[in-house]
Each structure stands twice: as C-alpha cells, then as structure tokens.
Amino acid sequence: MPDVMDSEGGAPVAAPCPLTEAERQHARAVARHAAARELGDAHSEKIAAGYEALDQVRRWHLPRSVEDEGWAFVHGGEEDSHAIWARVHRAYWVQDSARATVARVQAALGLPVDEIDLLTDEQRDAYIAGLTDEERAELAGPWPVEWLYSPKAGAPIRIVNLFAGPGGWCEGITRVLGEPVDMVGVDFSAAACATAVAAGYRRICASVTELDPTHPALRYVVAVILSPPCQTLSPGGKLAGLAEAAMQIVEDVISEAGAAAGFIMVDDAGDGMEGYAPPTGATWDEVRAPLAALKDQRTGLMAEAVIWPLALQAKFGNIRWVAMEQSSNLLKSPAAQYVVEAISSEFYGAGWEYAKFELVDAVTYGLASRKNRTFLVCMRYTRPFISHQPSEPFPVTTWAACMGWEKGHKVITRGVRGINPNTGRPKGGNAFSADAPGTTVTGTAYGWAREADGLKHSHADLGRAAGFRSDYPWTHVGRGEGIRNKTQLIADTVSPAVSAAWIGHILGRVWEPQTRAYVHKLYRLEGPGCAATPAVKERIAAWFRKFGGHRVQDAALMRRDQSVVKAVLLAAGQGPLPGRLAIGAAPVRLAIEAAPRRLQLEAAPRNTAVEAVPGNHPSPRHPASQEGPQQLVLAI
C-alpha cells in the first residue's frame, strides 16, 4: 500500500494504517454492542416494572380496564424483546469478529499480538516461533511451552488432570491401560505433587481456582479429569457439604457457569438469530464468588467439574470429554440430587451428547480394599460403546492375600482413634476379617494392626491394597516422617485399575485384559500352580469364536488391542504368532506387532502368561511390509 494517496487536486493525504483502521472498527463495534446492551437492559427493566404494576393493580383492586392495559403493555414489551435482544447478540458477535481482525493485523505487521487466541493455527504457530525462549516461557507459564503450539498429526491427546493427587488416574491410564497421553496434573498438595513427580508424572503445584481455564496454552486440551476433595461429603467425615444450604449454593454456581460460558439458548426472533446467547461477561472469579459463603470451601470445588470444561468449550471448542470421581454420597444423599441434575443439565444445555453418574466399588476390579465412589462421564460428540463393567467377575482378593498372610486373621482399625470420655470406649473403629476384601483405606489406616500380634501395615501394604504397585514412591514434604500424610495420600487417590476401566470406557479401548494382568501381578497370583487348564484355554477359544466376527474397522488408535488378544489366544494354544515365543507361568515382557483392527472379547482368565522375542513381523494389512513390535507387559 502506498504511503500517501493523491486527491483530485488537493495535497496528498496519508494512507490509512491497517492497524489503526482495524482498531477503529473494533472500537465502533464495542460502542455499538454497549449501546445495544444498554437498550436491552432498559427494556427488561420496563417489563419488570410492568409486572410490578400488575401486582399493585391486584392489591388495590383497581378496575379491570387498568389491569387489561397493564397486561397489554407487558405482552407488547415481551414481543419486542426478541428483536431487541437479537440486536444485542448480533452486536456482540460483530465486536468479537473485530477483535480477531485486530489480532491478525498485528501478527501480519510483525507487532506484538494482544490476544494470540484470535489467530488461526498457522498464524499462531508462526507468531510463537518468532518469540524468544523467555517470552514463550512467560506466555505458557505454568503450562508446558509445547502446549502453545498446535499438536502434530498422531500426537497423544492433551489432558488436564485437576485435583490430580499422587497419580491414581495417571497410573491407570499409562501403566495399566497403556494409553499414550500428554497429561499435566494440578494439585495444591506439595506431598501429592512430589509423589506424582517421583512416579514420573507432570504436576503444577497450585490451587485449581487460581488458574485460568481459558489460558492460551490450553487451546488444544481435549479432556478434563478431576477428583475434587470429598472430605465434606464423605461418610467418614462430618458431612457438612451435604447441608441443604451448601448444596443450593453449589447448584446456583454450576447453573451460573453455563450462562457465563455462553450456553443459554435463545429463540429465533424472525431474523435467523437463534442458538446460544453470548456469555454474560462475568469472570470465573465472579462466578465462583458465592462459594465464599460455604463453611468449608472444599465443598465448592465440585463446581470446577462444570467451570473448566465449559470454559474450554466456549473459548477454544476442542474439549471432548470429562471424567470425575467424587464421594459415593453425591449419589446416595438426597441433598445432592439437584447438584447432580445441575451438572448434567449444564452439559446437555451446552450440546453435549452424553452425561452419566454411577457408583463403583474398587473390589469389582479385584482389589483388596473397598472404595465405593461416584464416577461421572460426560462426552461431547458420542457415547461409550465399551462397558466399564467386567465381562465376568474379577477374582476376589482378600486382605490376607494382599498382605501375604495365612487365613484366619483379623485387622483392628480402632487403634488410633482415642477413647470417648463419655462412654470409656474407643471412638469408632472396629475390626474386619482379613479373609475378605478390607474396608476402605482411610487417613488413619497407618494405625491398623493385625489382631493376633499387633503387626502394623506399611505404606507399601496399604498402597497395594488400594491398587498401587509396592514400589510406588509415596512422598512426604515437610518435617518428620509424614506417616499420616502418606496414608492420607493413599486414601484420597483413585485406584489405577478403576482408572483404566473408566478411561478405556471413554476412549473405546479394550481395557479388561490389561487390567486383569495388572491385578494378577499386583497381588502375586502367578506361580507353577497357576498354569492354564484345558477348560481355561477352551473358554478363551470360545471368546474368540464369539467376538472374532464382530471386529470394528478402523483405527490406528485401536491396533494395540488386537495384539493383546492374539497374545492371549497364543497362550490358549490357538496358533503361533510370527517370531520366537515362549509360554511360562510368571509375568514377562511381551513384544508383538501392531494390528489394524479391534476385537471385542470377554475378560481373559488370570492364569496365563506370554513372552515374545522382539522382531519384525509382516503387517496384517500389507503382508509385504514390515512393522516393528510394540512393548507390552501381559501377565494374566
């Protein structure tokens, strides 16, 4: 563009600056929206005044003609309101478009961009690449710098794990299910973060409510997993969070979150304007403000299950699913009924396809400790097609089997609860038989002891009962050994086996063989006496005949599952896989090819183990080509 333009006989005039013009257009759009909003608010006040006047008419028994006039005024105003608010909505979207134009002009001119979220993917990546390392770190913080860039094709999905704790969800997804994900957890507890980091997982040690769910580094996040604190709802606590007044506050904030995100439906006013109203303009801190009235602030953290997903949806539009774990009382208590309904309603109102709450006990997945929890799954575009329930019951793991004890023992759980001065008896607590799955591990479980000899449980023991490997690095931050603090970490987290089942349920992955293998190895259920019997082998073969003809086509993401199936069938004597193979009773490492299809099958029996020597094998889809092996551990 020339620096000056010739007029028809006057002096040359300066050409308009593109950025100046874009900013001028944006300023005009902002002013028009503000004016339209002011008219809309004034109109709403008139209608409200009309209804108030009608109340006065009835109170003072004024003539019917006066009441009719009042109703005519109100009805006429309501008819006009459709067109008035449609103009407000149009002005909002014009203003939003003008903002994007300003950002793109700034990027095109090589100037600092105020809002990089308004750029296209290509423009944004190019702009970020031109920044210094320090500028990128400042822009991304506290999230990973690489999250500023658009993901490459085939890259693992990005997940934000809120109230992430010491790593239960992480262990289930990566170690049990074997799903590659790009996940960052957030937790306020330094000990929980230190434990997770020691286990190899990424953590941001911060309060969830202090982070911005519309941060530019979160543009490509497709899932949110969260486990809000449940102490105020838990049967083991004082249940302050289940007070009717507390639940009403949480319900109101959840409902306001949908409006703040811009997911309130509006009707067609005759001009094609229908769909969602613009966001109310309230910040997320303003949405959360009523929660300050709660006696225990932890109760209000449940609202983040709606705030974060809807904020991500409104800002970026890439969110696909949500998973939440919470106290069983969320479904058991009548006081929480309307909160459950409010959460589901906000997701459905925002156009999500599926939202479901369900109670799940960890012993369903073969664990040695009971843990009954509420799980929520919300999916935006689809519904689950693989159940989170086992196809047949997992083997029951007793507390004694978990601890390596012989049968006949009891565990005393009241040792650290003190004496009630009014009765002279222990404050709660009891004993349970070690010949069945144990009671839920709590923060006081460090004081549990074997009745016969007072033998205490180590943190490795308690963690294994809750579903964690014996060498999980439970870490204390602060003075002392942190015996209770470590126990509380174990009590608060999600079992990896349960995590694997639910994430497999959401992602459409075959989860059961891997989970059975994990539980089998966790509780040392292998040995010379556990070799597969002919009956077991026949059952696996029957599963193959039943499900082998119903393969789901597609999917590069589903290839691993058929490999697991083939390995199980190999152990059952159903034909060799290419490569040198060996079968043994102990769990060993398996190297197998990637397969292009998915098989659905029932759970494999637990008395099988397979080993394969790595090697290149013909691709099932292209026999002439070669595909390298993937490393999995299979011990069933």
N, C-alpha and C positions, 0 to 999 in steps of 0.2 A: 504494500500500500504506500502511495507517495506521502511524503511528509506534509505537503500542502496541496490544496486543491484550488484551481483557478475559478474565480467567479466571472460573471459576464461583464466585465468592465471595471470591477472594483479590485481592491488589493487582494492578493492571495490569502486564503483562510486556512488555518491548521486542520489537518485531517483528524477525525475523532480517534482517540486512543481506544483500542479494543477493550482493555480492562476497564477504563473509565466508563465506557458505554455499557458494559455488562453490569458494572456496579450500579450505574444509574437505573438500569432496567430492574435490577433486584430491589433497589430502594423503592421504586414505584410500586412493585408487586407487594412489598411488605406494607406499604401505606394503604394500598387497596384492600389487602386482607384485614388489616387492623380496622379500617372503616367498615367493611362488611361485617366483621365480628361485632363491632360496637352496635351496629343496627340490629343484628340478630339478637344480641343480649337485651337491647332495649325492647324489642318486640316480645321476647319471652317475658320480660317484666310486666308488659301491658296485659298479656294473657293471664299471668298470675294475679295481677290486680283485679282483672275481671272476675276470676273465680272468688277472690276475697269479697268483692262487692256482692256477688250472688249469695254468699253466706250471710252477709248483713241483711240482704233483702228478706231471706227466710227468717232471720232472727227477729226482725221488726215487723214481720207480716205486712210488707208493702204490697201494693196492688199487683195483680197478675201481669198487667201490661209492663210494669217496671222489670219484673223478672224475665218476661219474654225478651225485652230489649237487651237485658244483660246476657242472656243466652245467645242471642243473635250476634252480639259483639264478640263473645268468646269463640263461637263457631267460626265466624268470619276470620278472626285472628289466627285460628288454628289452620284454616285453609291457606292463608297467606304464608304461614310459617314454612311450608315445604319449599316454596320458591326462594324465600329469604335465606334459609339455611343452605339451599343448594348453591346460591351465590357465594356464601361463606366458604363452602367446601371447594368450589372452583378456584376461588382466590387463594386458598391455601396451597393447592397443587401448582398453580402458576408461580407462586412465591418459591416453592420447593424447586421447580424447574429452573428458575432464575438463579438460585443458589448454586445449582450444579453447573450452570453456564459460567459463573464467575470462577469456580474452581478449575474448570477445564481451560479457560483463557489464561489463568495464572500458570498452569502447567505448560501450556503451549509457548508462553513467553519466557519460560525458564525462571519464573518468580516463585518465591515460597508459597505453597498452597495451604490455605487455612483449613480446608476440610478434604483430606485425601479420599474419604469415603465416597465423595461425589464424582470421582474419576472413574473411567472404565478400567477393567482389569489391566489392559495393556498400558494405559496411561499411568496407572498407579504403580505398577511394577517398574516402569521406566523412571518414574519420579523417585521412588525409594532407592533404586540402584544408584542414582546420582547424588545421594546424601553421603555424608561421612559416616564412619563407623559409630562415632559418638552420637551423631544425630539420629541414626537408626535405632541405637540402643535406647535413647531418650524417648523416641516415638513409640517403641514397642513396650517399654517397661510397664509392668513387671513381667510381661509375657515374652515368649521366645521371639527373637528378631525374625527368624524364618517364617513365623506366622504372619508377618506383614505381607508376604508375597503370596500370590495365588498358587495353589498346590499344582504339582505336575500330574499328568495323567497316570493313574495307577497308584498314586501316593496313598498311604494309610489315612483314614478319616481322622479329623481333628475333633477331640472330645475335651470338654471342660468338666472336671470332677470336683463338685463343690462339697464342702464338709467332708473332704476325701479321707480323713483319718489316716491310719497307718498303712493302708494298702489292700484292704479286702477286695474291693472292686478290681483293682489293678492286678492282683494275683489271679483272680478268676478269669479275667479277660486274656492276659498274656500267658500265664504259666499253665492254667488248666485248659482253657479253650484254644489257646494258641493263635489268637486273632491279632494280627499286627495293627496297632492303633497309634496315633500320635496324640497322647493324652497328657494334660497338665492338671494336677490337683491343687486345690486351695484348702487350707485349714488354718485355724487360729492357734492350734496347739503346737508348740515348739517340739514337744516329745513325739507327737504323731508325725509331724513333718520329718523329724530326724530319723524315725523308724522307717518311713517310706523311702527316704533318700538312701538309707543304708541298704534297703532291699532293691535299689536300682530304679526307683520311680521319681518323677519330677514333681516338685512341690513349690508352691508360693505360700509362705507363712504370713497370712494376713486374714483380716475379717472379710467375709464374703460381702457384707453390706458396704464395705469401704471401696470395693472395686466397681468399675463401670461396665455393665453388661453390653454397652454399645462401643466399647474400646475398638479402635481400628484394627488391632491385631486379632480380633475375634470374628472378622468378616466371614471366614471360611469354616467356622465351627459348625458341625452338623449334629452334634448331640450334647446333651447335658445330663450328667449323672449326679445325684445328690443324696446325702443321708443327713438331713437336718438333725440336730440334737433332739433326743426323745425323752430326756430325763423328766420333763414336766408332764409327759403323757404316759410314761411307763408304769406298769403295775407295781414295779419296785420302788417308785418314787411317791411323792405326796399328791400327785395328780392335779396340781394347781393349774396346769394348762388346759384341763378339761372343764373348768368352770364355765358356765354358760356365757358370762360376760366376756371372758377371754376368747372363747370361740367366736363370738359375734364380732369382736374387733378384727380377728384374723380373717374372717369371712368378708368383712367390708373392705379390707385392704386388697384381698385377692380380686374382688369384683372391680375395684378401682384400677387395678393393674391393667385389666383389659381395655378400659377406656383410655388410660394414659398411653397405651401402646397403639391405640387407633383401631380397635377391633369392636366398635359399636356399629351395628347395622343401621343403614338409613334407607328409606324408600325412594322409589323413582318419583320425582316431583314433576314429571312430564317433560323433562329436558335431558333424559338419559342419565342423570346423576343418581346412581344407586350403588350399593356396596357398603364400604366402611366409611364412617366419619373420620376426619383427621384426628390425630392424637390431641388430647385435652391441653397439652402444653405443660402438664405437671411433671416435675423432675422425679426420678425414682426415690430420691430422698424425701420429697414431699409425699409421694405415695406411701412410703413406709412410716411417715411421721406419727400416725395414730397408734402404731405399735408401742410407742413410748409409754402408753398408759398401762401396759401389761405389767403385772407384778414380777414376772420372770421373763426377761427379754428373749430367752431361748425359744419360748412358745411361738413367737412371731416369725422365727426363721423359716417356718414352713411355707410362708408366702413366697420365698425365693423360688419355690418349685414352679410358680407361675411367672414371677417377675423376669427371671433370666431368659427362659425360652421365648416369651412373648416380646421381650425387648430385642432379642436377637432376630426374631422373625420380622419385626417391624423395621428394624434398621438395615438388615442385610438379606434376609429372606432365604438363608441357606440351612437353617435348622430343620432336622428331620425327625428326631425322636428324643424322648426324655425317659429316664428311669429314676425312680425314687424309692428309698427304703425308709420306713418310719415305724414307730411303735405299733404293736398289734391293736392298741386301744383306739387308733384312728378309725378302725372299722368296727371295733367292739362297742365303743361308747356311743350312746345316742346323742350326747352333747356334741360330738364331732361330725355328726351326719351332714349338717349343712356346709361344713368346710369341705368335706369330700365332694359334695354336689357342686359347690362353687368352683373347685379346681377343675372338675370335669366340664362344667358349663363354659368356663373361660376358654378351654382348649377347643371345644366344639364350636364355640362362638367365633373363634379365630380361624375356623375352617379345617381343623384337624380331623382326620378320618377315624381315629380310634383312641379311647381313653378307658383304662380299666384298673381297678384296685383289686388286690387279692391277698389273703392271708397265706403265709408259707412258713412251715416249720423246717428247720435245718436237718432234723433227723430223717426227713423224707429223702434226703440225698445221701444217707448212710453215715452221717456224722455222729459223734459220740456225745454231743451236748445239745440239748434242746434250745431252740432260739426261734420263737414264733414272732414273725414280723409282717407288717403290711408292705406290700410292694405295689408301686404304681408304674404302669407303662403307658405312654402316650406316643402315637405315631401320626405323622402329619399326612402322609400320602398313601399308606397301605395299612394292612392288618397282619398280625403274625400268622404264619402258616405252619410253624413248628411249635409244638407244645413245650412248655417249661416243666410239665409233669413227666416223671419217668414212665417209660412204657410198661415197666413192671417194677415192683418194689426193689429198692437197693437192699443189700444185706444189712441187717441190724448190727450196729457196732455198739457194744456195751462199754460202759465206763472202764470196766476191768480190762477189756481187750485193748482199749486205748492206752491204758497205763501199764500194761504188761503184768497184771495181777492174775492170780488164780480166782476161781469163783468163790462166792460166799462172803465178800466184804461189804461193808457199808462206809459211806462218806459222811462225816459230820460237818454241817455247814454253819453252825451257830457259834463257833469258837471265838469269833472276834466281834460279836455283837453286843457284849456287855450284859449287865443284869438289870432288869426292870426293878426299881426300888419299891414299887407298889406291890409287886407280886413275889419278888425274890427269885423269879425265873428268868432264863435268858430272853433277851429281846428278839423275838422271832427266830428264824433259822430252824433247821430241822436236820434230818438225815435222809439219805436216799441210798437205795441198793445199787451197788456197782455192777450188778448183773443185768442192768438195763441201761439205755442211754441216760446220761446225767442231766441234772437240772441246768438251767441257763447259767452260764458263767457270768458272774457279776463282779463289780469292783472290789468286793470283799472276799473273792474266792481264794486269794492268797492265804487265807486262814483256814481253808478247808483241809480236813485231815482224815486219814484212814482210821476208822474207829478202833481197829484191833491194836494198833501200835502208835497212833499219832503221827504217822508219816504224812508230811506236807507235800503239796504239789509244786513243782517248779513252773516257771513261766512257759517253758517249752511244753510241759504236760498240758497246761491249760490252753495254750495256743493250739496244740494238736487236737484237743477235744473240740475246739471251735472251728477246726478245719484248716489250720496253718501247718506248714512243714515245721519239723522240730528245730531247724536252724534259723527260723525267721528272726531277724535282728531286732527284737523289742528293745527300745532305747529310751532311757530316761534323761531329761535335761534339767539340771539344777543340782542342788545339794543332796547328799545321801544316795542310797541305792535305788530309791524310787520304786520300792516293791509294790506298793498300792497303785502308783501311777501306771506302771507297766500292766498290771492286772486290769486296770480300767481301760487301757488301750485295747486289750483283748476283748473285753466285754462290749465295747462300743462299736466294733467293726463288723462288716458284712463277711460272712463265710465265703471263701473263694469258690467252693463248689456251688453254692447258691448263685453267686455272681455269674459263673459260667453258664448255668442253666438259663438265667434270665436274659443275659446278653445274647446267647445263642437263639433264644426265643425271638428276640427283637430283630437280629440280623439275618435270621433264616439259616443258621448254621446247625449242622448235626453236632450236638454237644454231649450226648449221653455216653458214647464210648470213651471219650477223653475224660469225662468226669468220673466214670466208674474206675478207669485206670488210676486216676489221681487218688481217689479214696482208697482203692485197693493198696496202693503203695504207701499212703499216709499211715495206715493202721497195720502195715506189715502182714497182710493177709496172704502173702505168697509163701511158697515152700514146696518141698518134694511131695507133700501130700495133697497139693492143690492142682495137680495136672488135670487137664480137661478130660472128662469122661466121654465115652461114646454118646451118652444122652445129651451132654452139653454140646458136642460137635453137631449132632443132628439138629438141635434147636437153632444153632447158628445157620445151618444149611436151610432150615425151614424159613428163617427170617429172609434169607437171600431170595428164596423162591417166591416169597410173599411180596417183597418190595422191589425185587430186581427189575420187574417190568414196568415200574412206575417212576422212571427217572425224570428229573427235572432238567430240561435242556438249559444251556447257557453256560455258563457263568464262570468266568475266570476266578471269581471270588469263591466258588464252590468246589474247586478242583481238589483241594486238600481232603475233603470229606470222603470221597470215594477211595482215596488211598488208604485211609483208616479202615474203611470197610474191607478192602482187599486183604489188608494185613490180618484182620480178624478171621476172614474166611480161610486164609492160608493156615492159620493155627488150627482151624477146624478140619483141615485136610481136604480143602476144596480146590486144590490145584496150586501149582507154584507160581510165584511172581518171577519175572526175569531177575537174574542176579543170584549170588550165593546167599542162601538163607539158612537160619538155624532156629530151632524152637527150644525154648527152655522154660523153666518154671519161674525164674526171677525176672523182674522188670529190667529190660535192657533198652539200648538206644536203637531206633529204627530209622533207616534211610530208604525212602520209597519215592516213586515217581509221582508227578502231579497228574491228576486225571481231569478231563474236561467236563465231567458230568457229576451230578449229585445223586446219591442213593439215599432214600429214607429207609431206616431199618430200626428194629427194636433194639433194646439195650443188649449188648453182648454179655455173656456170663463172665464172672470175675476170675475164673481160674485159668487164664490163658496168658502167655507172654510170647512176644515175637521179636526176632532180631533179623536185620538185613544188613549186608555189607554194602556200603555206598558204591554206586556205579551208574553209568549212563544207560538208560533203557529206551527202547523205541517208544515214541509218543503214541498213545492210543488213537489220537485223532489223525496224525500223519505218521504212519509206521516207518516211513523212510527217514524221518527226522529224529533227533536225539534231544531229550530233555534231562536236565540234571536232577538229582534227587533232592527232596526236602527232608530235613531232620525233624523227627517227631519222637516222642517217648510213648510207647504203648505198653502198658502193664495192666492187664485186665484179669 
